[in-house]
């Protein structure tokens, strides 16, 4: 592990050694497909892509979670297992350079998710307290599971639940999705046979019609999306446009997203919301309350931790807890993390492996240390 921040790095490596972690180094050049498929739009558009001699899509390592998980799967290591890392990542950025250092811990395989979540947050907080002594910190939590439980309880169809879940973590995407849900846009682009086939949900007929049109235009299906894929997407879009929430349900969704309270009162705030809206959040709320209690057990100040129901992080693989820690009144996070229980299965693990982790931005920490009195 090397870094251009030797003082910070030494402190972090010493901390990792006390936290029962296995130090790991992963290759700078990584297969691109896992990031393109699972990392989220914000990261996808900033990746540096290249290609191998055989035509395989590769990229410079834009983050550590996916590479660490891939290495864990390849090594067939047992779980639970905690990995720590410190090294460069490469992203196209507006501010600063395109190369910067991150450090973090990936906690894989612990079935006690409340405890693992709390430990991850506590480790991240301890790291910042070590390298930024005396710095006031602001911790913000969100929960993808709670958000998806609300969507399901409201009776939204699967297509809308998927679109809103993907938007969680991006305020502009979420606002656009909510606007479309409140006032479904009309589609003036479809007409004639295509419009009729879409309206009827005739996948086979629409696929055949699209295939015929492509053939007449001299287009090969192998050069792009298959006719069946195009037909399926058109029908899905039409189904999404046909859904409109009742005023009561839409008000409930907006009311949920407005919840922003200290963590020590968050479980009660969610229970009160659910009761008032006539919704059942079931196991999702029970797990939320168990995690809040575990966080308190780790000695973190739950009265000063903020739970924001609309808060997410712009990575598609998150499934539960998401969190960021920033300097008090700071604009950019120093730490970002969350739970990703489906990621390892998507990457090829033969059995489900729960995971949670965090990364810290060493350049941002260094900048704060330079300005400290």
TASUL-V394729 format. One record per run of one state. SS is the DSSP state (@ for helix, = for strand, . for the rest). FROM is the first residue (numbers start at 1). TO is the last residue. Records with the same first field share a line. If there is no record, write none. Layout:
# TASUL-V394729
SS=FROM-TO / FROM-TO
This chain:
# TASUL-V394729
.=1-5 / 19-21 / 24-28 / 32-32 / 39-40 / 45-48 / 52-56 / 61-64 / 76-80 / 91-98 / 109-112 / 132-136 / 154-157 / 168-170 / 183-191 / 201-202 / 217-220 / 224-226 / 242-246 / 258-259 / 278-281 / 298-301 / 309-320 / 328-334 / 340-342 / 347-354 / 372-373
@=6-18 / 33-38 / 41-44 / 65-75 / 113-131 / 144-153 / 158-167 / 171-182 / 192-200 / 203-216 / 221-223 / 227-241 / 247-257 / 263-277 / 282-297 / 302-304 / 343-346 / 362-371
==22-23 / 29-31 / 49-51 / 57-60 / 81-90 / 99-108 / 137-143 / 260-262 / 305-308 / 321-327 / 335-339 / 355-361
